[in-house]
Structures are given as C-alpha cells and as structure tokens.
Amino acid sequence: MTEEEHLIVMGKGLHVHHIDYNKQNCDITNLITLCNWCNLRANKNKDYWKKIFKNKLEVIKCNLKKD
C-alpha cells in the first residue's frame, strides 16, 4: 500500500526499516518501508527477517533489469 493509503487507513505514516539493523547504513539497498506493526514484528527474529527482506530486494532488482 502507498503511504497515502496507509495514512488514510491507519492514520499514520510508514516507517523506514534498516534491513541489516544498522541505523548508520542508510544505503538505499538497506532500507525498506513498513507499517508500524510490521516494523515492530521485524525487530524480533532478526535473522529470519533479514533473509526475507534481502530476498524481496533481489526480486525487485531482477524485475528492474527486465524493464
């Protein structure tokens, strides 16, 4: 969902999550937007979420190469 849709539905903006959990690493490939609830969930079982987010970024990269 877009940030505008999230604001309408949830009344809050999206959060920026650092995939490697290093807040100093603000490289675009290390950032993903999440809703508050998902961002809270991603702070538990960090190894699992790192793998999920990195896989999602790889899919996005592959799709961009096709275009």
C-alpha positions, 0 to 999 in steps of 0.5 A, a space after each residue: 500500500 502507498 503511504 497515502 493509503 496507509 495514512 488514510 487507513 491507519 492514520 499514520 505514516 510508514 516507517 523506514 526499516 534498516 534491513 541489516 539493523 544498522 541505523 548508520 547504513 542508510 544505503 538505499 539497498 538497506 532500507 525498506 518501508 513498513 507499517 508500524 506493526 510490521 516494523 515492530 514484528 521485524 525487530 524480533 527474529 532478526 535473522 529470519 527477517 533479514 533473509 526475507 527482506 534481502 530476498 524481496 530486494 533481489 526480486 525487485 532488482 531482477 524485475 528492474 533489469 527486465 524493464 
